[in-house]
Amino acid sequence: MARADNDEPAQLVAYIKTPDQADSGESRVDHWKGLWDGAYRQATDIADPRFNIAGWNDSFSGAPIAASDMREWLDATLDNIRAHDPANVLEIGCGTGMILFGLLPHVDHYTGTDLSPHALDTIRGELGSDELAKVTLLNQPADGLQGLAEKSFDTVIINSVAQYFPSADYLTGVLKRASELVRDGGTIYLGDIRNLDWLKAFHTAVELHQAPGHLGTAELATRIDTRIKRDSELLLSEAYFRGLTDQLPRVNNVHVNLKRGHG
């Protein structure tokens, strides 16, 4: 999908696939629902249910991400969200509750939605009686939020979820609904957005890490191209976010920040 700003050259802001090449958005969502629900169900012997990192794998090695790296990721995410002084929170795609449990002591009420019934049951089983009173859990898709009052949240979180959405239009629809649910002056926080502008650089780095040393440049280029074609996640350019204020009347500011860390 291309976007043109005034007289500047058009920029690629998101990939789209033609109908004969792509599954419907609904089937894509069902695919990721099954994948993550299966990962949650297969996870056993979780040392800390409030820090459940099942299903989080390293793109370079394919191995589970080290707990220390995940802790760094979580702490940085929580710091970023707490900087906005959340009190009444909606998290779209809360998973097994890593962010929920991290923010719960600091907020008045937390509403979490997820496609996975098992993930929500895992959270319910971990909540104490005093915590249950300030948590609402809903088994709903990101584009089908029901029973929530408009302008009832000061913070909406969509963290490490948007990459599984079927299209940029789907995300825009979710953001439109989120903007209706957030109060005036509130915050919609999106995290772990994959950058379309760095797609080739990312897959080049992964392939260089995994490829044998004797691999020729032509075969390396072919492998990189294959990786790019097989990448089924949603990637977005910064230009997409710069255009949101034109598309969503209740959004008046967009800030794009690099994710920092050592892990």
C-alpha positions as a Markdown table, in Angstrom:
| # | Residue | x | y | z |
|---|---|---|---|---|
| 1 | Met | 0.0 | 0.0 | 0.0 |
| 2 | Ala | 1.5 | 3.3 | -1.0 |
| 3 | Arg | 1.0 | 6.7 | 0.5 |
| 4 | Ala | 1.7 | 10.1 | -1.0 |
| 5 | Asp | 2.2 | 13.2 | 1.1 |
| 6 | Asn | 1.6 | 16.4 | -0.9 |
| 7 | Asp | 4.3 | 16.6 | -3.7 |
| 8 | Glu | 6.6 | 14.0 | -2.1 |
| 9 | Pro | 7.2 | 10.6 | -3.7 |
| 10 | Ala | 4.8 | 7.8 | -2.7 |
| 11 | Gln | 6.1 | 5.7 | 0.1 |
| 12 | Leu | 5.4 | 2.0 | 0.8 |
| 13 | Val | 3.6 | 1.9 | 4.2 |
| 14 | Ala | 2.3 | -1.7 | 4.4 |
| 15 | Tyr | 2.3 | -4.9 | 2.4 |
| 16 | Ile | -1.1 | -6.1 | 1.0 |
| 17 | Lys | -1.8 | -9.4 | -0.8 |
| 18 | Thr | -4.2 | -9.9 | -3.6 |
| 19 | Pro | -7.3 | -12.0 | -2.8 |
| 20 | Asp | -6.1 | -15.0 | -4.8 |
| 21 | Gln | -2.9 | -15.0 | -2.8 |
| 22 | Ala | -4.1 | -14.3 | 0.7 |
| 23 | Asp | -6.5 | -15.9 | 3.1 |
| 24 | Ser | -9.3 | -13.8 | 4.4 |
| 25 | Gly | -8.6 | -11.7 | 7.4 |
| 26 | Glu | -10.9 | -13.9 | 9.5 |
| 27 | Ser | -8.9 | -17.1 | 8.6 |
| 28 | Arg | -5.6 | -15.3 | 9.4 |
| 29 | Val | -6.9 | -14.3 | 12.8 |
| 30 | Asp | -8.1 | -17.9 | 13.4 |
| 31 | His | -4.7 | -19.2 | 12.5 |
| 32 | Trp | -2.9 | -17.1 | 15.1 |
| 33 | Lys | -5.6 | -17.9 | 17.6 |
| 34 | Gly | -5.0 | -21.6 | 17.2 |
| 35 | Leu | -1.2 | -21.1 | 17.2 |
| 36 | Trp | -1.1 | -19.1 | 20.5 |
| 37 | Asp | -3.8 | -21.1 | 22.3 |
| 38 | Gly | -1.9 | -24.3 | 21.4 |
| 39 | Ala | 1.4 | -22.8 | 22.7 |
| 40 | Tyr | -0.3 | -21.7 | 26.0 |
| 41 | Arg | -1.9 | -25.2 | 26.5 |
| 42 | Gln | 1.4 | -27.0 | 25.8 |
| 43 | Ala | 3.4 | -24.9 | 28.2 |
| 44 | Thr | 4.1 | -26.9 | 31.4 |
| 45 | Asp | 6.2 | -26.3 | 34.5 |
| 46 | Ile | 6.0 | -22.6 | 34.3 |
| 47 | Ala | 8.2 | -21.3 | 37.1 |
| 48 | Asp | 6.4 | -18.0 | 37.6 |
| 49 | Pro | 2.8 | -17.9 | 36.2 |
| 50 | Arg | 2.9 | -14.1 | 36.3 |
| 51 | Phe | 6.0 | -14.2 | 34.0 |
| 52 | Asn | 4.8 | -16.8 | 31.5 |
| 53 | Ile | 7.1 | -16.6 | 28.5 |
| 54 | Ala | 5.8 | -19.7 | 26.7 |
| 55 | Gly | 5.8 | -19.3 | 22.9 |
| 56 | Trp | 8.4 | -16.5 | 22.8 |
| 57 | Asn | 11.2 | -17.7 | 20.6 |
| 58 | Asp | 14.4 | -16.0 | 19.2 |
| 59 | Ser | 14.1 | -15.1 | 15.5 |
| 60 | Phe | 17.8 | -15.8 | 15.0 |
| 61 | Ser | 18.2 | -19.2 | 16.8 |
| 62 | Gly | 14.6 | -20.4 | 17.0 |
| 63 | Ala | 15.2 | -21.2 | 20.6 |
| 64 | Pro | 13.1 | -19.8 | 23.5 |
| 65 | Ile | 14.2 | -16.3 | 24.4 |
| 66 | Ala | 16.3 | -16.2 | 27.6 |
| 67 | Ala | 14.3 | -15.2 | 30.7 |
| 68 | Ser | 16.7 | -12.3 | 31.4 |
| 69 | Asp | 16.1 | -10.9 | 27.9 |
| 70 | Met | 12.3 | -11.2 | 28.4 |
| 71 | Arg | 12.6 | -9.6 | 31.8 |
| 72 | Glu | 14.4 | -6.6 | 30.2 |
| 73 | Trp | 11.7 | -6.4 | 27.5 |
| 74 | Leu | 8.9 | -6.5 | 30.1 |
| 75 | Asp | 10.5 | -4.0 | 32.5 |
| 76 | Ala | 11.0 | -1.5 | 29.6 |
| 77 | Thr | 7.5 | -2.0 | 28.4 |
| 78 | Leu | 6.0 | -1.4 | 31.9 |
| 79 | Asp | 8.2 | 1.7 | 32.4 |
| 80 | Asn | 6.9 | 3.1 | 29.1 |
| 81 | Ile | 3.3 | 2.5 | 30.0 |
| 82 | Arg | 3.6 | 3.7 | 33.6 |
| 83 | Ala | 5.0 | 7.0 | 32.3 |
| 84 | His | 1.5 | 7.8 | 31.2 |
| 85 | Asp | 0.0 | 7.3 | 34.7 |
| 86 | Pro | -2.6 | 4.7 | 33.7 |
| 87 | Ala | -5.5 | 4.2 | 36.1 |
| 88 | Asn | -8.3 | 2.5 | 34.0 |
| 89 | Val | -6.6 | 0.2 | 31.5 |
| 90 | Leu | -7.8 | -1.8 | 28.5 |
| 91 | Glu | -5.3 | -4.3 | 27.1 |
| 92 | Ile | -6.2 | -5.8 | 23.7 |
| 93 | Gly | -4.5 | -9.2 | 23.5 |
| 94 | Cys | -3.4 | -9.6 | 27.1 |
| 95 | Gly | -2.1 | -13.2 | 26.6 |
| 96 | Thr | -1.2 | -14.8 | 30.0 |
| 97 | Gly | -1.0 | -11.5 | 31.7 |
| 98 | Met | 2.6 | -10.4 | 31.9 |
| 99 | Ile | 1.8 | -6.8 | 31.4 |
| 100 | Leu | -1.5 | -7.1 | 33.4 |
| 101 | Phe | 0.3 | -8.4 | 36.5 |
| 102 | Gly | 3.0 | -5.8 | 36.2 |
| 103 | Leu | 0.6 | -2.9 | 36.1 |
| 104 | Leu | -2.2 | -4.2 | 38.3 |
| 105 | Pro | -0.7 | -2.8 | 41.6 |
| 106 | His | -0.5 | 0.7 | 40.1 |
| 107 | Val | -4.0 | 1.0 | 38.5 |
| 108 | Asp | -7.7 | 1.2 | 39.6 |
| 109 | His | -9.1 | -1.3 | 37.1 |
| 110 | Tyr | -7.7 | -3.5 | 34.3 |
| 111 | Thr | -9.7 | -4.9 | 31.4 |
| 112 | Gly | -8.0 | -7.5 | 29.3 |
| 113 | Thr | -9.2 | -9.1 | 26.1 |
| 114 | Asp | -7.7 | -12.1 | 24.3 |
| 115 | Leu | -8.6 | -14.7 | 21.7 |
| 116 | Ser | -7.3 | -17.6 | 23.8 |
| 117 | Pro | -9.7 | -18.9 | 26.4 |
| 118 | His | -6.9 | -20.8 | 28.0 |
| 119 | Ala | -4.8 | -17.7 | 28.4 |
| 120 | Leu | -7.6 | -15.9 | 30.2 |
| 121 | Asp | -8.3 | -19.0 | 32.4 |
| 122 | Thr | -4.6 | -18.9 | 33.3 |
| 123 | Ile | -4.9 | -15.3 | 34.5 |
| 124 | Arg | -8.0 | -16.0 | 36.5 |
| 125 | Gly | -6.3 | -18.9 | 38.2 |
| 126 | Glu | -3.4 | -16.7 | 39.3 |
| 127 | Leu | -5.4 | -13.7 | 40.5 |
| 128 | Gly | -5.9 | -13.3 | 44.3 |
| 129 | Ser | -9.4 | -12.4 | 45.7 |
| 130 | Asp | -8.4 | -8.8 | 46.2 |
| 131 | Glu | -7.1 | -8.6 | 42.6 |
| 132 | Leu | -10.2 | -10.2 | 41.0 |
| 133 | Ala | -12.3 | -7.2 | 42.0 |
| 134 | Lys | -10.3 | -4.9 | 39.8 |
| 135 | Val | -9.9 | -7.1 | 36.7 |
| 136 | Thr | -12.3 | -7.8 | 33.9 |
| 137 | Leu | -11.3 | -10.5 | 31.3 |
| 138 | Leu | -13.1 | -10.8 | 28.0 |
| 139 | Asn | -12.7 | -13.5 | 25.3 |
| 140 | Gln | -13.1 | -11.2 | 22.3 |
| 141 | Pro | -11.2 | -10.5 | 19.1 |
| 142 | Ala | -9.4 | -7.2 | 18.6 |
| 143 | Asp | -11.9 | -6.0 | 16.0 |
| 144 | Gly | -15.0 | -7.1 | 18.0 |
| 145 | Leu | -14.8 | -5.3 | 21.3 |
| 146 | Gln | -18.3 | -5.4 | 22.9 |
| 147 | Gly | -19.9 | -4.2 | 26.1 |
| 148 | Leu | -17.3 | -1.4 | 26.7 |
| 149 | Ala | -18.4 | 2.1 | 27.3 |
| 150 | Glu | -16.9 | 4.9 | 25.1 |
| 151 | Lys | -14.3 | 7.1 | 26.8 |
| 152 | Ser | -14.1 | 4.8 | 29.7 |
| 153 | Phe | -10.4 | 4.1 | 29.7 |
| 154 | Asp | -7.4 | 6.4 | 30.0 |
| 155 | Thr | -5.0 | 3.9 | 28.5 |
| 156 | Val | -5.4 | 1.3 | 25.8 |
| 157 | Ile | -2.5 | -1.2 | 25.3 |
| 158 | Ile | -1.9 | -3.2 | 22.1 |
| 159 | Asn | 1.5 | -4.7 | 22.8 |
| 160 | Ser | 3.2 | -7.4 | 20.7 |
| 161 | Val | -0.1 | -8.1 | 19.1 |
| 162 | Ala | -0.5 | -6.0 | 16.0 |
| 163 | Gln | 2.0 | -8.1 | 14.0 |
| 164 | Tyr | -0.6 | -10.9 | 14.0 |
| 165 | Phe | -3.3 | -8.7 | 12.6 |
| 166 | Pro | -4.3 | -9.6 | 9.0 |
| 167 | Ser | -3.8 | -6.2 | 7.4 |
| 168 | Ala | -3.1 | -2.5 | 8.0 |
| 169 | Asp | -6.8 | -1.8 | 7.4 |
| 170 | Tyr | -7.7 | -4.2 | 10.2 |
| 171 | Leu | -5.3 | -2.4 | 12.6 |
| 172 | Thr | -6.7 | 0.9 | 11.6 |
| 173 | Gly | -10.2 | -0.4 | 12.5 |
| 174 | Val | -8.9 | -1.6 | 15.8 |
| 175 | Leu | -7.3 | 1.8 | 16.5 |
| 176 | Lys | -10.5 | 3.6 | 15.5 |
| 177 | Arg | -12.4 | 1.6 | 18.1 |
| 178 | Ala | -9.7 | 2.1 | 20.7 |
| 179 | Ser | -9.8 | 5.9 | 20.1 |
| 180 | Glu | -13.6 | 5.8 | 20.8 |
| 181 | Leu | -13.0 | 3.9 | 24.1 |
| 182 | Val | -10.2 | 6.1 | 25.4 |
| 183 | Arg | -10.9 | 9.3 | 27.3 |
| 184 | Asp | -10.0 | 12.7 | 26.0 |
| 185 | Gly | -6.2 | 13.2 | 26.6 |
| 186 | Gly | -5.8 | 9.4 | 27.1 |
| 187 | Thr | -3.1 | 7.1 | 25.5 |
| 188 | Ile | -3.2 | 4.3 | 23.0 |
| 189 | Tyr | 0.1 | 2.4 | 23.4 |
| 190 | Leu | 1.3 | 0.1 | 20.6 |
| 191 | Gly | 4.4 | -2.0 | 21.2 |
| 192 | Asp | 6.6 | -4.4 | 19.3 |
| 193 | Ile | 5.6 | -3.0 | 15.9 |
| 194 | Arg | 7.6 | -4.6 | 13.1 |
| 195 | Asn | 9.1 | -2.0 | 10.8 |
| 196 | Leu | 8.5 | -2.5 | 7.1 |
| 197 | Asp | 11.3 | -0.2 | 6.2 |
| 198 | Trp | 13.8 | -2.6 | 7.8 |
| 199 | Leu | 12.2 | -5.8 | 6.5 |
| 200 | Lys | 15.1 | -6.8 | 4.2 |
| 201 | Ala | 17.8 | -5.7 | 6.7 |
| 202 | Phe | 16.2 | -7.9 | 9.4 |
| 203 | His | 16.0 | -11.0 | 7.2 |
| 204 | Thr | 19.5 | -10.4 | 5.9 |
| 205 | Ala | 20.8 | -10.4 | 9.5 |
| 206 | Val | 18.9 | -13.6 | 10.4 |
| 207 | Glu | 20.1 | -15.4 | 7.3 |
| 208 | Leu | 23.7 | -14.2 | 7.9 |
| 209 | His | 23.5 | -15.6 | 11.4 |
| 210 | Gln | 22.1 | -19.0 | 10.3 |
| 211 | Ala | 23.8 | -19.6 | 6.9 |
| 212 | Pro | 26.9 | -21.8 | 6.6 |
| 213 | Gly | 30.1 | -19.9 | 6.0 |
| 214 | His | 30.7 | -21.4 | 2.5 |
| 215 | Leu | 27.4 | -20.0 | 1.1 |
| 216 | Gly | 27.8 | -18.0 | -2.0 |
| 217 | Thr | 26.3 | -14.5 | -2.4 |
| 218 | Ala | 23.7 | -15.6 | -5.0 |
| 219 | Glu | 22.3 | -18.4 | -2.8 |
| 220 | Leu | 22.4 | -16.1 | 0.2 |
| 221 | Ala | 20.3 | -13.5 | -1.7 |
| 222 | Thr | 17.9 | -16.2 | -2.7 |
| 223 | Arg | 17.5 | -17.3 | 0.9 |
| 224 | Ile | 16.9 | -13.8 | 2.0 |
| 225 | Asp | 14.3 | -13.3 | -0.7 |
| 226 | Thr | 12.5 | -16.5 | 0.3 |
| 227 | Arg | 12.5 | -15.4 | 4.0 |
| 228 | Ile | 10.9 | -12.1 | 3.0 |
| 229 | Lys | 8.2 | -13.9 | 0.9 |
| 230 | Arg | 7.4 | -16.3 | 3.7 |
| 231 | Asp | 7.1 | -13.6 | 6.4 |
| 232 | Ser | 3.4 | -13.7 | 7.3 |
| 233 | Glu | 3.3 | -11.1 | 9.9 |
| 234 | Leu | 2.1 | -7.5 | 9.6 |
| 235 | Leu | 4.8 | -4.9 | 9.0 |
| 236 | Leu | 4.3 | -1.2 | 8.9 |
| 237 | Ser | 6.2 | 1.8 | 7.9 |
| 238 | Glu | 6.5 | 4.9 | 10.1 |
| 239 | Ala | 4.5 | 6.7 | 7.3 |
| 240 | Tyr | 1.5 | 4.6 | 8.3 |
| 241 | Phe | 1.5 | 6.1 | 11.8 |
| 242 | Arg | 2.2 | 9.6 | 10.6 |
| 243 | Gly | -1.1 | 9.3 | 8.6 |
| 244 | Leu | -3.3 | 8.2 | 11.5 |
| 245 | Thr | -4.2 | 11.7 | 12.6 |
| 246 | Asp | -5.8 | 12.2 | 9.2 |
| 247 | Gln | -7.7 | 8.9 | 9.4 |
| 248 | Leu | -8.8 | 9.0 | 13.1 |
| 249 | Pro | -10.5 | 12.2 | 14.2 |
| 250 | Arg | -9.9 | 11.5 | 17.9 |
| 251 | Val | -6.2 | 10.9 | 17.5 |
| 252 | Asn | -4.3 | 14.3 | 17.6 |
| 253 | Asn | -0.7 | 13.1 | 18.3 |
| 254 | Val | 1.4 | 10.2 | 17.3 |
| 255 | His | 4.9 | 9.5 | 18.8 |
| 256 | Val | 7.1 | 6.8 | 17.2 |
| 257 | Asn | 10.0 | 5.6 | 19.4 |
| 258 | Leu | 12.7 | 3.0 | 18.8 |
| 259 | Lys | 12.7 | -0.1 | 21.1 |
| 260 | Arg | 15.8 | 0.0 | 23.2 |
| 261 | Gly | 17.6 | -2.9 | 25.0 |
| 262 | His | 20.6 | -5.2 | 25.1 |
| 263 | Gly | 18.8 | -8.6 | 24.9 |
